[in-house]
């Protein structure tokens, strides 16, 4: 399954939501989204230390 929100695969056993969309004709389709999408990896971000 592919999450329609982040376009990343939903791993088996990972919690997800189903969104059913009715079609005008024929069977509808079901979209899946993570319950919590993984955040995209940010590169080049310096670790913010000594903020306290
Ligand atoms: Zn997602």
mmCIF file of the protein (N, C-alpha, C, O) and its ligand, coordinates in Angstrom:
data_MODEL
# 
_entry.id   MODEL 
# 
loop_
_entity.id 
_entity.type 
_entity.pdbx_number_of_molecules 
1 polymer     1 
2 non-polymer 1 
# 
_entity_poly.entity_id                      1 
_entity_poly.type                           'polypeptide(L)' 
_entity_poly.nstd_linkage                   no 
_entity_poly.nstd_monomer                   no 
_entity_poly.pdbx_seq_one_letter_code       
;(UNK)(UNK)(UNK)(UNK)(UNK)(UNK)(UNK)(UNK)(UNK)(UNK)(UNK)(UNK)(UNK)(UNK)(UNK)(UNK)
(UNK)(UNK)(UNK)(UNK)(UNK)(UNK)(UNK)(UNK)(UNK)(UNK)(UNK)(UNK)(UNK)(UNK)(UNK)(UNK)
(UNK)(UNK)(UNK)(UNK)(UNK)(UNK)(UNK)(UNK)(UNK)(UNK)(UNK)(UNK)(UNK)(UNK)(UNK)(UNK)
(UNK)(UNK)(UNK)(UNK)
;
_entity_poly.pdbx_seq_one_letter_code_can   XXXXXXXXXXXXXXXXXXXXXXXXXXXXXXXXXXXXXXXXXXXXXXXXXXXX 
_entity_poly.pdbx_strand_id                 A 
# 
loop_
_entity_poly_seq.entity_id 
_entity_poly_seq.num 
_entity_poly_seq.mon_id 
_entity_poly_seq.hetero 
1 1  UNK n 
1 2  UNK n 
1 3  UNK n 
1 4  UNK n 
1 5  UNK n 
1 6  UNK n 
1 7  UNK n 
1 8  UNK n 
1 9  UNK n 
1 10 UNK n 
1 11 UNK n 
1 12 UNK n 
1 13 UNK n 
1 14 UNK n 
1 15 UNK n 
1 16 UNK n 
1 17 UNK n 
1 18 UNK n 
1 19 UNK n 
1 20 UNK n 
1 21 UNK n 
1 22 UNK n 
1 23 UNK n 
1 24 UNK n 
1 25 UNK n 
1 26 UNK n 
1 27 UNK n 
1 28 UNK n 
1 29 UNK n 
1 30 UNK n 
1 31 UNK n 
1 32 UNK n 
1 33 UNK n 
1 34 UNK n 
1 35 UNK n 
1 36 UNK n 
1 37 UNK n 
1 38 UNK n 
1 39 UNK n 
1 40 UNK n 
1 41 UNK n 
1 42 UNK n 
1 43 UNK n 
1 44 UNK n 
1 45 UNK n 
1 46 UNK n 
1 47 UNK n 
1 48 UNK n 
1 49 UNK n 
1 50 UNK n 
1 51 UNK n 
1 52 UNK n 
# 
loop_
_struct_asym.id 
_struct_asym.entity_id 
A 1 
B 2 
# 
loop_
_chem_comp.id 
_chem_comp.type 
_chem_comp.mon_nstd_flag 
UNK 'L-peptide linking' . 
ZN  non-polymer         . 
# 
_pdbx_entity_nonpoly.entity_id   2 
_pdbx_entity_nonpoly.name        ? 
_pdbx_entity_nonpoly.comp_id     ZN 
# 
_pdbx_nonpoly_scheme.asym_id         B 
_pdbx_nonpoly_scheme.entity_id       2 
_pdbx_nonpoly_scheme.mon_id          ZN 
_pdbx_nonpoly_scheme.ndb_seq_num     1 
_pdbx_nonpoly_scheme.pdb_seq_num     101 
_pdbx_nonpoly_scheme.auth_seq_num    101 
_pdbx_nonpoly_scheme.pdb_mon_id      ZN 
_pdbx_nonpoly_scheme.auth_mon_id     ZN 
_pdbx_nonpoly_scheme.pdb_strand_id   A 
_pdbx_nonpoly_scheme.pdb_ins_code    . 
# 
loop_
_atom_site.group_PDB 
_atom_site.id 
_atom_site.type_symbol 
_atom_site.label_atom_id 
_atom_site.label_alt_id 
_atom_site.label_comp_id 
_atom_site.label_asym_id 
_atom_site.label_entity_id 
_atom_site.label_seq_id 
_atom_site.pdbx_PDB_ins_code 
_atom_site.Cartn_x 
_atom_site.Cartn_y 
_atom_site.Cartn_z 
_atom_site.occupancy 
_atom_site.B_iso_or_equiv 
_atom_site.pdbx_formal_charge 
_atom_site.auth_seq_id 
_atom_site.auth_comp_id 
_atom_site.auth_asym_id 
_atom_site.auth_atom_id 
_atom_site.pdbx_PDB_model_num 
ATOM   1   N  N  . UNK A 1 1  ? 0.844   -1.195 0.000   1.00 0.00 ? 1   UNK A N  1 
ATOM   2   C  CA . UNK A 1 1  ? 0.000   0.000  0.000   1.00 0.00 ? 1   UNK A CA 1 
ATOM   3   C  C  . UNK A 1 1  ? 0.879   1.244  0.000   1.00 0.00 ? 1   UNK A C  1 
ATOM   4   O  O  . UNK A 1 1  ? 1.976   1.261  0.558   1.00 0.00 ? 1   UNK A O  1 
ATOM   5   N  N  . UNK A 1 2  ? 0.368   2.266  -0.634  1.00 0.00 ? 2   UNK A N  1 
ATOM   6   C  CA . UNK A 1 2  ? 1.109   3.523  -0.677  1.00 0.00 ? 2   UNK A CA 1 
ATOM   7   C  C  . UNK A 1 2  ? 0.275   4.595  0.008   1.00 0.00 ? 2   UNK A C  1 
ATOM   8   O  O  . UNK A 1 2  ? -0.915  4.744  -0.271  1.00 0.00 ? 2   UNK A O  1 
ATOM   9   N  N  . UNK A 1 3  ? 0.893   5.319  0.884   1.00 0.00 ? 3   UNK A N  1 
ATOM   10  C  CA . UNK A 1 3  ? 0.219   6.427  1.536   1.00 0.00 ? 3   UNK A CA 1 
ATOM   11  C  C  . UNK A 1 3  ? 0.039   7.556  0.533   1.00 0.00 ? 3   UNK A C  1 
ATOM   12  O  O  . UNK A 1 3  ? 0.998   7.978  -0.113  1.00 0.00 ? 3   UNK A O  1 
ATOM   13  N  N  . UNK A 1 4  ? -1.195  8.048  0.402   1.00 0.00 ? 4   UNK A N  1 
ATOM   14  C  CA . UNK A 1 4  ? -1.456  9.070  -0.612  1.00 0.00 ? 4   UNK A CA 1 
ATOM   15  C  C  . UNK A 1 4  ? -1.001  10.445 -0.134  1.00 0.00 ? 4   UNK A C  1 
ATOM   16  O  O  . UNK A 1 4  ? -0.963  11.398 -0.913  1.00 0.00 ? 4   UNK A O  1 
ATOM   17  N  N  . UNK A 1 5  ? -0.662  10.543 1.125   1.00 0.00 ? 5   UNK A N  1 
ATOM   18  C  CA . UNK A 1 5  ? -0.268  11.851 1.640   1.00 0.00 ? 5   UNK A CA 1 
ATOM   19  C  C  . UNK A 1 5  ? 1.218   12.088 1.436   1.00 0.00 ? 5   UNK A C  1 
ATOM   20  O  O  . UNK A 1 5  ? 1.634   13.154 0.982   1.00 0.00 ? 5   UNK A O  1 
ATOM   21  N  N  . UNK A 1 6  ? 2.016   11.075 1.780   1.00 0.00 ? 6   UNK A N  1 
ATOM   22  C  CA . UNK A 1 6  ? 3.465   11.266 1.676   1.00 0.00 ? 6   UNK A CA 1 
ATOM   23  C  C  . UNK A 1 6  ? 4.062   10.410 0.560   1.00 0.00 ? 6   UNK A C  1 
ATOM   24  O  O  . UNK A 1 6  ? 5.266   10.457 0.310   1.00 0.00 ? 6   UNK A O  1 
ATOM   25  N  N  . UNK A 1 7  ? 3.217   9.634  -0.104  1.00 0.00 ? 7   UNK A N  1 
ATOM   26  C  CA . UNK A 1 7  ? 3.664   8.818  -1.236  1.00 0.00 ? 7   UNK A CA 1 
ATOM   27  C  C  . UNK A 1 7  ? 4.740   7.833  -0.819  1.00 0.00 ? 7   UNK A C  1 
ATOM   28  O  O  . UNK A 1 7  ? 5.601   7.477  -1.623  1.00 0.00 ? 7   UNK A O  1 
ATOM   29  N  N  . UNK A 1 8  ? 4.699   7.399  0.401   1.00 0.00 ? 8   UNK A N  1 
ATOM   30  C  CA . UNK A 1 8  ? 5.648   6.394  0.851   1.00 0.00 ? 8   UNK A CA 1 
ATOM   31  C  C  . UNK A 1 8  ? 4.885   5.128  1.209   1.00 0.00 ? 8   UNK A C  1 
ATOM   32  O  O  . UNK A 1 8  ? 3.703   5.163  1.549   1.00 0.00 ? 8   UNK A O  1 
ATOM   33  N  N  . UNK A 1 9  ? 5.578   4.037  1.126   1.00 0.00 ? 9   UNK A N  1 
ATOM   34  C  CA . UNK A 1 9  ? 4.940   2.763  1.385   1.00 0.00 ? 9   UNK A CA 1 
ATOM   35  C  C  . UNK A 1 9  ? 4.549   2.617  2.846   1.00 0.00 ? 9   UNK A C  1 
ATOM   36  O  O  . UNK A 1 9  ? 5.232   3.096  3.752   1.00 0.00 ? 9   UNK A O  1 
ATOM   37  N  N  . UNK A 1 10 ? 3.436   1.943  3.040   1.00 0.00 ? 10  UNK A N  1 
ATOM   38  C  CA . UNK A 1 10 ? 3.010   1.671  4.403   1.00 0.00 ? 10  UNK A CA 1 
ATOM   39  C  C  . UNK A 1 10 ? 3.450   0.253  4.735   1.00 0.00 ? 10  UNK A C  1 
ATOM   40  O  O  . UNK A 1 10 ? 3.042   -0.709 4.086   1.00 0.00 ? 10  UNK A O  1 
ATOM   41  N  N  . UNK A 1 11 ? 4.270   0.147  5.733   1.00 0.00 ? 11  UNK A N  1 
ATOM   42  C  CA . UNK A 1 11 ? 4.813   -1.154 6.102   1.00 0.00 ? 11  UNK A CA 1 
ATOM   43  C  C  . UNK A 1 11 ? 3.728   -2.012 6.727   1.00 0.00 ? 11  UNK A C  1 
ATOM   44  O  O  . UNK A 1 11 ? 2.816   -1.507 7.382   1.00 0.00 ? 11  UNK A O  1 
ATOM   45  N  N  . UNK A 1 12 ? 3.838   -3.320 6.514   1.00 0.00 ? 12  UNK A N  1 
ATOM   46  C  CA . UNK A 1 12 ? 2.874   -4.227 7.146   1.00 0.00 ? 12  UNK A CA 1 
ATOM   47  C  C  . UNK A 1 12 ? 2.914   -4.071 8.658   1.00 0.00 ? 12  UNK A C  1 
ATOM   48  O  O  . UNK A 1 12 ? 3.984   -4.051 9.266   1.00 0.00 ? 12  UNK A O  1 
ATOM   49  N  N  . UNK A 1 13 ? 1.751   -3.961 9.245   1.00 0.00 ? 13  UNK A N  1 
ATOM   50  C  CA . UNK A 1 13 ? 1.696   -3.817 10.691  1.00 0.00 ? 13  UNK A CA 1 
ATOM   51  C  C  . UNK A 1 13 ? 1.735   -2.366 11.135  1.00 0.00 ? 13  UNK A C  1 
ATOM   52  O  O  . UNK A 1 13 ? 1.515   -2.056 12.306  1.00 0.00 ? 13  UNK A O  1 
ATOM   53  N  N  . UNK A 1 14 ? 2.021   -1.468 10.175  1.00 0.00 ? 14  UNK A N  1 
ATOM   54  C  CA . UNK A 1 14 ? 2.056   -0.055 10.529  1.00 0.00 ? 14  UNK A CA 1 
ATOM   55  C  C  . UNK A 1 14 ? 0.627   0.487  10.539  1.00 0.00 ? 14  UNK A C  1 
ATOM   56  O  O  . UNK A 1 14 ? -0.149  0.187  9.632   1.00 0.00 ? 14  UNK A O  1 
ATOM   57  N  N  . UNK A 1 15 ? 0.273   1.269  11.539  1.00 0.00 ? 15  UNK A N  1 
ATOM   58  C  CA . UNK A 1 15 ? -1.087  1.800  11.607  1.00 0.00 ? 15  UNK A CA 1 
ATOM   59  C  C  . UNK A 1 15 ? -1.369  2.752  10.464  1.00 0.00 ? 15  UNK A C  1 
ATOM   60  O  O  . UNK A 1 15 ? -0.539  3.597  10.129  1.00 0.00 ? 15  UNK A O  1 
ATOM   61  N  N  . UNK A 1 16 ? -2.539  2.616  9.866   1.00 0.00 ? 16  UNK A N  1 
ATOM   62  C  CA . UNK A 1 16 ? -2.902  3.472  8.735   1.00 0.00 ? 16  UNK A CA 1 
ATOM   63  C  C  . UNK A 1 16 ? -4.391  3.752  8.786   1.00 0.00 ? 16  UNK A C  1 
ATOM   64  O  O  . UNK A 1 16 ? -5.146  3.093  9.500   1.00 0.00 ? 16  UNK A O  1 
ATOM   65  N  N  . UNK A 1 17 ? -4.790  4.740  8.013   1.00 0.00 ? 17  UNK A N  1 
ATOM   66  C  CA . UNK A 1 17 ? -6.204  5.071  7.888   1.00 0.00 ? 17  UNK A CA 1 
ATOM   67  C  C  . UNK A 1 17 ? -6.680  4.736  6.488   1.00 0.00 ? 17  UNK A C  1 
ATOM   68  O  O  . UNK A 1 17 ? -5.920  4.818  5.523   1.00 0.00 ? 17  UNK A O  1 
ATOM   69  N  N  . UNK A 1 18 ? -7.925  4.365  6.389   1.00 0.00 ? 18  UNK A N  1 
ATOM   70  C  CA . UNK A 1 18 ? -8.524  4.101  5.080   1.00 0.00 ? 18  UNK A CA 1 
ATOM   71  C  C  . UNK A 1 18 ? -9.440  5.248  4.713   1.00 0.00 ? 18  UNK A C  1 
ATOM   72  O  O  . UNK A 1 18 ? -10.188 5.759  5.547   1.00 0.00 ? 18  UNK A O  1 
ATOM   73  N  N  . UNK A 1 19 ? -9.370  5.643  3.463   1.00 0.00 ? 19  UNK A N  1 
ATOM   74  C  CA . UNK A 1 19 ? -10.266 6.679  2.972   1.00 0.00 ? 19  UNK A CA 1 
ATOM   75  C  C  . UNK A 1 19 ? -10.944 6.152  1.721   1.00 0.00 ? 19  UNK A C  1 
ATOM   76  O  O  . UNK A 1 19 ? -10.321 5.989  0.672   1.00 0.00 ? 19  UNK A O  1 
ATOM   77  N  N  . UNK A 1 20 ? -12.209 5.896  1.856   1.00 0.00 ? 20  UNK A N  1 
ATOM   78  C  CA . UNK A 1 20 ? -12.926 5.315  0.720   1.00 0.00 ? 20  UNK A CA 1 
ATOM   79  C  C  . UNK A 1 20 ? -13.534 6.431  -0.122  1.00 0.00 ? 20  UNK A C  1 
ATOM   80  O  O  . UNK A 1 20 ? -14.185 7.340  0.392   1.00 0.00 ? 20  UNK A O  1 
ATOM   81  N  N  . UNK A 1 21 ? -13.306 6.336  -1.420  1.00 0.00 ? 21  UNK A N  1 
ATOM   82  C  CA . UNK A 1 21 ? -13.860 7.318  -2.335  1.00 0.00 ? 21  UNK A CA 1 
ATOM   83  C  C  . UNK A 1 21 ? -14.815 6.610  -3.282  1.00 0.00 ? 21  UNK A C  1 
ATOM   84  O  O  . UNK A 1 21 ? -14.441 5.673  -3.989  1.00 0.00 ? 21  UNK A O  1 
ATOM   85  N  N  . UNK A 1 22 ? -16.048 7.076  -3.278  1.00 0.00 ? 22  UNK A N  1 
ATOM   86  C  CA . UNK A 1 22 ? -17.013 6.464  -4.184  1.00 0.00 ? 22  UNK A CA 1 
ATOM   87  C  C  . UNK A 1 22 ? -16.789 6.980  -5.587  1.00 0.00 ? 22  UNK A C  1 
ATOM   88  O  O  . UNK A 1 22 ? -16.481 8.152  -5.801  1.00 0.00 ? 22  UNK A O  1 
ATOM   89  N  N  . UNK A 1 23 ? -16.949 6.090  -6.526  1.00 0.00 ? 23  UNK A N  1 
ATOM   90  C  CA . UNK A 1 23 ? -16.806 6.465  -7.926  1.00 0.00 ? 23  UNK A CA 1 
ATOM   91  C  C  . UNK A 1 23 ? -18.188 6.601  -8.535  1.00 0.00 ? 23  UNK A C  1 
ATOM   92  O  O  . UNK A 1 23 ? -19.148 5.991  -8.065  1.00 0.00 ? 23  UNK A O  1 
ATOM   93  N  N  . UNK A 1 24 ? -18.281 7.415  -9.596  1.00 0.00 ? 24  UNK A N  1 
ATOM   94  C  CA . UNK A 1 24 ? -19.572 7.623  -10.242 1.00 0.00 ? 24  UNK A CA 1 
ATOM   95  C  C  . UNK A 1 24 ? -20.088 6.308  -10.818 1.00 0.00 ? 24  UNK A C  1 
ATOM   96  O  O  . UNK A 1 24 ? -21.282 6.012  -10.759 1.00 0.00 ? 24  UNK A O  1 
ATOM   97  N  N  . UNK A 1 25 ? -19.199 5.556  -11.354 1.00 0.00 ? 25  UNK A N  1 
ATOM   98  C  CA . UNK A 1 25 ? -19.600 4.258  -11.906 1.00 0.00 ? 25  UNK A CA 1 
ATOM   99  C  C  . UNK A 1 25 ? -18.574 3.220  -11.509 1.00 0.00 ? 25  UNK A C  1 
ATOM   100 O  O  . UNK A 1 25 ? -17.371 3.479  -11.483 1.00 0.00 ? 25  UNK A O  1 
ATOM   101 N  N  . UNK A 1 26 ? -19.069 2.062  -11.206 1.00 0.00 ? 26  UNK A N  1 
ATOM   102 C  CA . UNK A 1 26 ? -18.145 1.011  -10.820 1.00 0.00 ? 26  UNK A CA 1 
ATOM   103 C  C  . UNK A 1 26 ? -17.766 1.145  -9.359  1.00 0.00 ? 26  UNK A C  1 
ATOM   104 O  O  . UNK A 1 26 ? -18.275 2.009  -8.644  1.00 0.00 ? 26  UNK A O  1 
ATOM   105 N  N  . UNK A 1 27 ? -16.895 0.308  -8.943  1.00 0.00 ? 27  UNK A N  1 
ATOM   106 C  CA . UNK A 1 27 ? -16.469 0.315  -7.541  1.00 0.00 ? 27  UNK A CA 1 
ATOM   107 C  C  . UNK A 1 27 ? -15.612 1.537  -7.242  1.00 0.00 ? 27  UNK A C  1 
ATOM   108 O  O  . UNK A 1 27 ? -14.904 2.038  -8.115  1.00 0.00 ? 27  UNK A O  1 
ATOM   109 N  N  . UNK A 1 28 ? -15.680 1.998  -6.037  1.00 0.00 ? 28  UNK A N  1 
ATOM   110 C  CA . UNK A 1 28 ? -14.852 3.132  -5.641  1.00 0.00 ? 28  UNK A CA 1 
ATOM   111 C  C  . UNK A 1 28 ? -13.448 2.673  -5.382  1.00 0.00 ? 28  UNK A C  1 
ATOM   112 O  O  . UNK A 1 28 ? -13.104 1.509  -5.591  1.00 0.00 ? 28  UNK A O  1 
ATOM   113 N  N  . UNK A 1 29 ? -12.646 3.594  -4.927  1.00 0.00 ? 29  UNK A N  1 
ATOM   114 C  CA . UNK A 1 29 ? -11.270 3.221  -4.609  1.00 0.00 ? 29  UNK A CA 1 
ATOM   115 C  C  . UNK A 1 29 ? -10.983 3.598  -3.168  1.00 0.00 ? 29  UNK A C  1 
ATOM   116 O  O  . UNK A 1 29 ? -11.609 4.489  -2.594  1.00 0.00 ? 29  UNK A O  1 
ATOM   117 N  N  . UNK A 1 30 ? -10.058 2.922  -2.631  1.00 0.00 ? 30  UNK A N  1 
ATOM   118 C  CA . UNK A 1 30 ? -9.691  3.183  -1.246  1.00 0.00 ? 30  UNK A CA 1 
ATOM   119 C  C  . UNK A 1 30 ? -8.272  3.730  -1.202  1.00 0.00 ? 30  UNK A C  1 
ATOM   120 O  O  . UNK A 1 30 ? -7.337  3.129  -1.729  1.00 0.00 ? 30  UNK A O  1 
ATOM   121 N  N  . UNK A 1 31 ? -8.139  4.864  -0.571  1.00 0.00 ? 31  UNK A N  1 
ATOM   122 C  CA . UNK A 1 31 ? -6.811  5.432  -0.381  1.00 0.00 ? 31  UNK A CA 1 
ATOM   123 C  C  . UNK A 1 31 ? -6.354  5.149  1.051   1.00 0.00 ? 31  UNK A C  1 
ATOM   124 O  O  . UNK A 1 31 ? -7.159  5.044  1.976   1.00 0.00 ? 31  UNK A O  1 
ATOM   125 N  N  . UNK A 1 32 ? -5.087  5.035  1.191   1.00 0.00 ? 32  UNK A N  1 
ATOM   126 C  CA . UNK A 1 32 ? -4.532  4.753  2.510   1.00 0.00 ? 32  UNK A CA 1 
ATOM   127 C  C  . UNK A 1 32 ? -3.554  5.851  2.904   1.00 0.00 ? 32  UNK A C  1 
ATOM   128 O  O  . UNK A 1 32 ? -2.790  6.359  2.084   1.00 0.00 ? 32  UNK A O  1 
ATOM   129 N  N  . UNK A 1 33 ? -3.603  6.192  4.151   1.00 0.00 ? 33  UNK A N  1 
ATOM   130 C  CA . UNK A 1 33 ? -2.622  7.149  4.677   1.00 0.00 ? 33  UNK A CA 1 
ATOM   131 C  C  . UNK A 1 33 ? -2.098  6.624  5.999   1.00 0.00 ? 33  UNK A C  1 
ATOM   132 O  O  . UNK A 1 33 ? -2.797  5.929  6.736   1.00 0.00 ? 33  UNK A O  1 
ATOM   133 N  N  . UNK A 1 34 ? -0.867  6.967  6.279   1.00 0.00 ? 34  UNK A N  1 
ATOM   134 C  CA . UNK A 1 34 ? -0.336  6.625  7.588   1.00 0.00 ? 34  UNK A CA 1 
ATOM   135 C  C  . UNK A 1 34 ? -1.155  7.336  8.661   1.00 0.00 ? 34  UNK A C  1 
ATOM   136 O  O  . UNK A 1 34 ? -1.665  8.435  8.440   1.00 0.00 ? 34  UNK A O  1 
ATOM   137 N  N  . UNK A 1 35 ? -1.273  6.714  9.794   1.00 0.00 ? 35  UNK A N  1 
ATOM   138 C  CA . UNK A 1 35 ? -1.829  7.465  10.916  1.00 0.00 ? 35  UNK A CA 1 
ATOM   139 C  C  . UNK A 1 35 ? -0.859  8.572  11.311  1.00 0.00 ? 35  UNK A C  1 
ATOM   140 O  O  . UNK A 1 35 ? -1.247  9.653  11.754  1.00 0.00 ? 35  UNK A O  1 
ATOM   141 N  N  . UNK A 1 36 ? 0.419   8.253  11.133  1.00 0.00 ? 36  UNK A N  1 
ATOM   142 C  CA . UNK A 1 36 ? 1.431   9.280  11.353  1.00 0.00 ? 36  UNK A CA 1 
ATOM   143 C  C  . UNK A 1 36 ? 2.485   9.126  10.273  1.00 0.00 ? 36  UNK A C  1 
ATOM   144 O  O  . UNK A 1 36 ? 3.285   8.191  10.289  1.00 0.00 ? 36  UNK A O  1 
ATOM   145 N  N  . UNK A 1 37 ? 2.470   10.056 9.341   1.00 0.00 ? 37  UNK A N  1 
ATOM   146 C  CA . UNK A 1 37 ? 3.422   9.975  8.246   1.00 0.00 ? 37  UNK A CA 1 
ATOM   147 C  C  . UNK A 1 37 ? 4.837   10.198 8.763   1.00 0.00 ? 37  UNK A C  1 
ATOM   148 O  O  . UNK A 1 37 ? 5.066   11.046 9.625   1.00 0.00 ? 37  UNK A O  1 
ATOM   149 N  N  . UNK A 1 38 ? 5.775   9.439  8.235   1.00 0.00 ? 38  UNK A N  1 
ATOM   150 C  CA . UNK A 1 38 ? 7.173   9.681  8.597   1.00 0.00 ? 38  UNK A CA 1 
ATOM   151 C  C  . UNK A 1 38 ? 7.624   11.010 8.020   1.00 0.00 ? 38  UNK A C  1 
ATOM   152 O  O  . UNK A 1 38 ? 7.318   11.337 6.873   1.00 0.00 ? 38  UNK A O  1 
ATOM   153 N  N  . UNK A 1 39 ? 8.340   11.759 8.808   1.00 0.00 ? 39  UNK A N  1 
ATOM   154 C  CA . UNK A 1 39 ? 8.805   13.051 8.321   1.00 0.00 ? 39  UNK A CA 1 
ATOM   155 C  C  . UNK A 1 39 ? 9.907   12.853 7.297   1.00 0.00 ? 39  UNK A C  1 
ATOM   156 O  O  . UNK A 1 39 ? 10.753  11.971 7.446   1.00 0.00 ? 39  UNK A O  1 
ATOM   157 N  N  . UNK A 1 40 ? 9.893   13.669 6.267   1.00 0.00 ? 40  UNK A N  1 
ATOM   158 C  CA . UNK A 1 40 ? 10.967  13.582 5.280   1.00 0.00 ? 40  UNK A CA 1 
ATOM   159 C  C  . UNK A 1 40 ? 12.301  13.920 5.905   1.00 0.00 ? 40  UNK A C  1 
ATOM   160 O  O  . UNK A 1 40 ? 12.418  14.814 6.743   1.00 0.00 ? 40  UNK A O  1 
ATOM   161 N  N  . UNK A 1 41 ? 13.292  13.183 5.476   1.00 0.00 ? 41  UNK A N  1 
ATOM   162 C  CA . UNK A 1 41 ? 14.607  13.410 6.058   1.00 0.00 ? 41  UNK A CA 1 
ATOM   163 C  C  . UNK A 1 41 ? 15.181  14.735 5.581   1.00 0.00 ? 41  UNK A C  1 
ATOM   164 O  O  . UNK A 1 41 ? 15.200  15.039 4.388   1.00 0.00 ? 41  UNK A O  1 
ATOM   165 N  N  . UNK A 1 42 ? 15.637  15.496 6.530   1.00 0.00 ? 42  UNK A N  1 
ATOM   166 C  CA . UNK A 1 42 ? 16.249  16.780 6.177   1.00 0.00 ? 42  UNK A CA 1 
ATOM   167 C  C  . UNK A 1 42 ? 17.753  16.612 6.202   1.00 0.00 ? 42  UNK A C  1 
ATOM   168 O  O  . UNK A 1 42 ? 18.334  16.019 7.111   1.00 0.00 ? 42  UNK A O  1 
ATOM   169 N  N  . UNK A 1 43 ? 18.352  17.158 5.166   1.00 0.00 ? 43  UNK A N  1 
ATOM   170 C  CA . UNK A 1 43 ? 19.802  17.020 5.117   1.00 0.00 ? 43  UNK A CA 1 
ATOM   171 C  C  . UNK A 1 43 ? 20.447  18.375 5.319   1.00 0.00 ? 43  UNK A C  1 
ATOM   172 O  O  . UNK A 1 43 ? 19.888  19.421 4.990   1.00 0.00 ? 43  UNK A O  1 
ATOM   173 N  N  . UNK A 1 44 ? 21.618  18.311 5.860   1.00 0.00 ? 44  UNK A N  1 
ATOM   174 C  CA . UNK A 1 44 ? 22.367  19.549 6.024   1.00 0.00 ? 44  UNK A CA 1 
ATOM   175 C  C  . UNK A 1 44 ? 21.839  20.405 7.165   1.00 0.00 ? 44  UNK A C  1 
ATOM   176 O  O  . UNK A 1 44 ? 22.112  21.603 7.236   1.00 0.00 ? 44  UNK A O  1 
ATOM   177 N  N  . UNK A 1 45 ? 21.086  19.783 8.049   1.00 0.00 ? 45  UNK A N  1 
ATOM   178 C  CA . UNK A 1 45 ? 20.585  20.595 9.149   1.00 0.00 ? 45  UNK A CA 1 
ATOM   179 C  C  . UNK A 1 45 ? 21.519  20.463 10.345  1.00 0.00 ? 45  UNK A C  1 
ATOM   180 O  O  . UNK A 1 45 ? 21.696  19.364 10.870  1.00 0.00 ? 45  UNK A O  1 
ATOM   181 N  N  . UNK A 1 46 ? 22.104  21.540 10.772  1.00 0.00 ? 46  UNK A N  1 
ATOM   182 C  CA . UNK A 1 46 ? 23.040  21.465 11.895  1.00 0.00 ? 46  UNK A CA 1 
ATOM   183 C  C  . UNK A 1 46 ? 22.291  21.204 13.187  1.00 0.00 ? 46  UNK A C  1 
ATOM   184 O  O  . UNK A 1 46 ? 21.186  21.704 13.395  1.00 0.00 ? 46  UNK A O  1 
ATOM   185 N  N  . UNK A 1 47 ? 22.902  20.425 14.040  1.00 0.00 ? 47  UNK A N  1 
ATOM   186 C  CA . UNK A 1 47 ? 22.281  20.128 15.313  1.00 0.00 ? 47  UNK A CA 1 
ATOM   187 C  C  . UNK A 1 47 ? 22.293  21.376 16.191  1.00 0.00 ? 47  UNK A C  1 
ATOM   188 O  O  . UNK A 1 47 ? 23.338  21.965 16.468  1.00 0.00 ? 47  UNK A O  1 
ATOM   189 N  N  . UNK A 1 48 ? 21.126  21.742 16.603  1.00 0.00 ? 48  UNK A N  1 
ATOM   190 C  CA . UNK A 1 48 ? 21.019  22.930 17.430  1.00 0.00 ? 48  UNK A CA 1 
ATOM   191 C  C  . UNK A 1 48 ? 21.336  22.565 18.876  1.00 0.00 ? 48  UNK A C  1 
ATOM   192 O  O  . UNK A 1 48 ? 20.500  22.007 19.586  1.00 0.00 ? 48  UNK A O  1 
ATOM   193 N  N  . UNK A 1 49 ? 22.514  22.879 19.287  1.00 0.00 ? 49  UNK A N  1 
ATOM   194 C  CA . UNK A 1 49 ? 22.898  22.556 20.641  1.00 0.00 ? 49  UNK A CA 1 
ATOM   195 C  C  . UNK A 1 49 ? 22.998  23.824 21.480  1.00 0.00 ? 49  UNK A C  1 
ATOM   196 O  O  . UNK A 1 49 ? 22.998  24.941 20.961  1.00 0.00 ? 49  UNK A O  1 
ATOM   197 N  N  . UNK A 1 50 ? 23.081  23.623 22.761  1.00 0.00 ? 50  UNK A N  1 
ATOM   198 C  CA . UNK A 1 50 ? 23.235  24.739 23.695  1.00 0.00 ? 50  UNK A CA 1 
ATOM   199 C  C  . UNK A 1 50 ? 22.142  25.761 23.525  1.00 0.00 ? 50  UNK A C  1 
ATOM   200 O  O  . UNK A 1 50 ? 22.391  26.967 23.531  1.00 0.00 ? 50  UNK A O  1 
ATOM   201 N  N  . UNK A 1 51 ? 20.908  25.263 23.371  1.00 0.00 ? 51  UNK A N  1 
ATOM   202 C  CA . UNK A 1 51 ? 19.787  26.186 23.229  1.00 0.00 ? 51  UNK A CA 1 
ATOM   203 C  C  . UNK A 1 51 ? 19.215  26.566 24.594  1.00 0.00 ? 51  UNK A C  1 
ATOM   204 O  O  . UNK A 1 51 ? 18.361  27.445 24.708  1.00 0.00 ? 51  UNK A O  1 
ATOM   205 N  N  . UNK A 1 52 ? 19.702  25.890 25.606  1.00 0.00 ? 52  UNK A N  1 
ATOM   206 C  CA . UNK A 1 52 ? 19.177  26.190 26.919  1.00 0.00 ? 52  UNK A CA 1 
ATOM   207 C  C  . UNK A 1 52 ? 20.048  27.173 27.663  1.00 0.00 ? 52  UNK A C  1 
ATOM   208 O  O  . UNK A 1 52 ? 19.741  27.534 28.799  1.00 0.00 ? 52  UNK A O  1 
HETATM 209 ZN ZN . ZN  B 2 .  ? 2.215   8.829  4.878   1.00 0.00 ? 101 ZN  A ZN 1 
# 
